[in-house]
Amino acid sequence: MFNEKIMAGLGRSLDATGAIPPASMDAALRALARFKLLSDEMRVERLRTVATAAVRDAANGDELLARAAELGLTVELLPGQEEAEAAALGVLSAIPDADGLVGDLGGGSLELTRIAGGRVRDRASFPLGVLRIAGLDGRKGALDALVAEHLARAPWLASARGLPLYLVGGSWRALARIDMALSGYPLAIVHQYMMAPAAADRLARTVAQSSREQLRLVPSLSGSRIAMLGEASALLAVLVRELQSKSLTVSAYGLREGLLFRDLPDDIRAEDPLIVACREEAEVQGRFPEHGELLDRWIAPLFPKNTDARLRLAACLLGDTGWRANPEFRAERAFETGAHGNWVGIDARGRVLLGQALFTAFGGGAGSLGALATLVGENDVRRAIRWGLAIRLGQRLSGGVAGPLRRSSLKVEGRALCLSLPGQDRGLYGEAVEKRFRQLAEAMGLEAKLV
């Protein structure tokens, strides 16, 4: 609900002096004082403050903790293994089917964690944060040797080579922004942005050859990250080579979200984050919040099982949320909700399909994608348009209430799309319903048949 970040640089000179620099100590305490005051004003019932590698390893880390205590903050000093686990749980909270290695890069450390089947497996923490390797990328082979030396201390990594790598941390998100700019990527959302392994070497070369002024032109790139991009890109390139990573996927969720996720009951942790969020959005924005799941069951017979079924359900849940917009702009508003909404558990392809389905459901027809069409296949788009037309039919037939959908059905019989209505509901088949029914049948290449 409220997010603020201060780049204090606690690990800036840790390897050289073994201590947090005085200026960084002051910057951190000033930020903590502000955050404590804001939390009091917000009447936060449970305040949690955690410290990670830089404080853990610094000779004067206890001083920072003591001065934070004077502000009224009790700081948890996370062990490296717990820091790694929390970052991995953050990824799982936002990408539930993630299977591979999580790499969480901070100023003081790099955590690597094996995740599979929704669980954290092995984990390790290494003193390879961007602030601690400063200068090494300029010495030929030094960073490669250092990374290889540290990774060898985690024998379990040998069996993790060739897996996808999930990237956590602001420095690596900044690199993803650069890759987006280089490739002309049309969707400006960094979460679940995917890169091929070759992107790591390309980014290292690009950052090395670019001035700060050039990097500042990259959209949404934080200026405070630019100074450390050389180290971050060099480390990523070495890591991808060492781990033989199959792919690179960015996660906007990390340690903070992981700490929250770990405290949730198991049954809530097991829920699909996309569906939960869409259901909540429907409750807040929709006229008939119970309607979405019933609508999904009503149109499900028209579509193959397990073919993007959760995306179709998400579209049905959101299928009533655009009505507050001006009628002239409902389709555009619906598309924005689907494609650019603050969702997790959905990749770029899924966002585009969700946006297209909602655009069509609110009367926008087929032409909504523009440059985003490069992120999906033609068959996918055709299916999303059919979802939208089916949602549009169901909404019009029922008026948004449950009874008519419970008493009617849609199915395909041979070359006919059949809409079955009981006798008492025959009057619901008005002109607008007939028009939408025929539009759906035509999109499916079928004959419209009222039963």
C-alpha positions, 0 to 999 in steps of 0.5 A, spaced: 500 500 500 505 504 501 512 503 498 519 507 499 526 505 498 532 509 500 539 507 497 543 507 503 549 503 501 551 499 507 556 494 504 559 500 500 566 499 503 565 492 507 571 488 504 576 494 504 574 496 511 570 491 514 565 496 517 559 500 515 561 507 512 559 513 517 555 516 511 551 510 510 550 509 517 547 516 518 543 515 511 540 508 514 538 511 520 535 517 517 530 513 513 529 508 519 526 514 523 522 516 517 519 510 516 518 509 524 514 515 524 510 514 518 508 507 521 506 510 527 501 515 523 498 509 519 497 505 526 501 499 523 499 493 528 505 489 526 511 492 524 517 488 522 524 490 521 529 486 518 537 486 516 541 482 511 548 481 509 551 488 510 549 489 517 550 481 518 558 482 516 560 489 518 564 490 525 559 495 527 553 492 525 551 492 532 551 499 532 546 500 527 542 495 531 542 499 537 541 505 534 535 503 531 533 500 537 533 507 540 528 509 535 523 504 537 525 498 532 527 491 534 531 489 528 531 482 526 538 480 523 537 474 518 542 469 517 544 468 510 540 461 509 534 465 512 535 471 507 535 466 501 529 462 503 525 469 504 527 471 497 525 464 494 518 464 497 517 471 494 518 468 487 514 463 489 508 467 492 508 471 485 510 465 480 507 459 483 510 454 478 517 457 478 522 451 478 529 453 478 534 457 481 533 464 485 538 469 484 537 474 489 542 480 488 543 485 494 549 490 495 552 485 500 550 478 498 548 474 493 543 468 495 542 462 490 536 458 492 533 451 489 525 451 488 521 446 485 514 444 486 512 450 490 517 449 495 524 451 497 529 446 497 537 448 497 539 455 499 546 458 500 548 465 501 555 468 498 559 475 499 558 477 492 553 483 493 554 489 487 558 493 493 562 488 495 565 486 488 566 493 485 572 494 481 573 486 480 570 486 473 576 491 471 581 485 472 581 480 467 578 473 470 578 476 477 570 476 478 570 469 474 575 466 479 571 469 485 564 466 483 567 459 481 570 459 488 564 461 492 559 457 488 564 450 489 562 451 496 555 449 495 556 442 492 548 442 491 549 447 485 552 441 481 545 438 480 542 445 479 546 447 472 542 448 466 535 450 470 532 457 469 534 462 473 529 467 477 532 474 478 531 478 484 533 485 486 533 492 484 540 491 480 538 486 476 531 489 474 534 495 472 538 490 467 532 488 465 529 495 463 535 496 459 534 489 455 527 491 454 529 498 451 534 494 447 529 489 444 524 494 443 519 490 448 512 493 447 510 491 455 513 496 460 512 491 466 518 488 468 515 482 473 516 475 469 520 479 463 524 473 460 531 473 457 535 468 453 541 466 457 545 470 451 542 477 454 547 476 460 553 477 455 550 483 451 548 487 457 555 486 460 557 489 453 552 494 453 553 497 460 560 497 459 560 501 453 554 506 455 555 513 459 551 515 464 547 520 460 546 514 455 543 509 461 539 515 464 535 515 457 532 508 458 525 508 460 523 507 468 531 506 469 532 508 476 538 513 476 540 510 483 542 504 480 546 506 474 553 506 478 552 499 480 550 496 473 557 495 471 558 490 477 551 487 476 551 486 469 558 482 469 556 478 475 550 476 471 554 474 465 559 470 469 553 467 473 549 464 467 556 461 464 557 458 471 550 455 472 549 454 464 542 457 465 536 455 461 533 462 461 532 468 465 526 471 468 525 477 473 521 477 479 519 483 482 517 480 488 523 478 493 525 478 500 519 482 503 514 479 500 517 472 502 517 474 509 510 475 509 508 469 504 512 465 509 507 467 515 501 465 511 497 459 513 498 453 508 491 453 505 492 461 503 499 460 500 496 454 496 491 459 492 492 462 485 495 469 486 492 471 479 485 468 481 485 471 488 487 478 486 481 478 480 476 475 485 478 481 489 477 486 484 471 483 482 468 484 489 470 491 489 469 494 482 463 489 479 456 490 480 455 482 481 461 479 484 459 472 484 457 472 477 464 471 474 465 464 476 458 462 474 460 465 467 466 461 467 462 455 468 457 457 463 462 458 457 467 452 459 463 447 454 465 451 448 473 451 450 478 445 450 479 443 457 486 445 460 487 450 455 489 457 458 483 455 463 485 459 469 486 465 464 479 464 462 477 464 469 480 471 470 477 474 464 470 472 467 472 474 474 474 481 471 468 481 466 464 486 470 469 491 472 469 496 466 462 498 467 464 504 471 468 507 465 464 512 460 461 507 455 465 510 450 471 508 453 469 501 457 473 497 452 479 501 452 479 501 460 478 493 460 484 492 456 488 496 461 485 492 466 487 486 463 494 487 460 497 492 465 493 491 471 497 490 478 497 482 477 502 476 479 502 469 477 501 471 469 506 472 464 506 477 458 503 472 453 497 471 459 497 479 460 495 480 452 490 475 452 487 477 458 486 484 455 484 482 449 478 478 452 476 483 456 476 488 450 472 484 446 467 483 452 466 490 453 464 491 445 471 493 443 471 487 437 478 484 435 483 490 434 486 492 440 493 489 441 498 493 436 505 492 438 503 487 443 501 482 438 508 480 437 507 477 444 502 472 442 500 467 437 494 468 432 491 462 435 491 465 442 488 471 440 483 468 436 481 464 442 481 470 447 476 474 442 472 468 443 472 468 450 470 475 450 464 474 445 462 468 450 462 473 456 459 478 452 453 474 451 453 471 458 452 478 461 447 480 456 443 474 457 443 474 464 443 481 466 449 480 470 445 475 475 445 468 476 439 465 475 438 465 467 445 462 467 444 456 472 438 455 468 441 455 461 447 452 457 451 453 451 454 447 447 457 445 441 453 440 437 456 438 430 457 444 426 452 448 431 453 452 437 447 451 441 444 455 446 439 452 451 433 456 454 427 453 458 420 455 456 420 460 462 426 464 460 424 464 452 423 471 453 430 473 455 432 471 448 431 479 445 434 482 439 441 484 443 442 477 445 440 474 439 446 479 436 451 477 440 449 469 440 450 470 432 457 474 433 460 468 437 457 463 433 460 466 427 467 467 430 467 460 432 465 458 425 459 455 427 451 456 426 447 459 431 442 454 434 437 456 439 434 450 443 
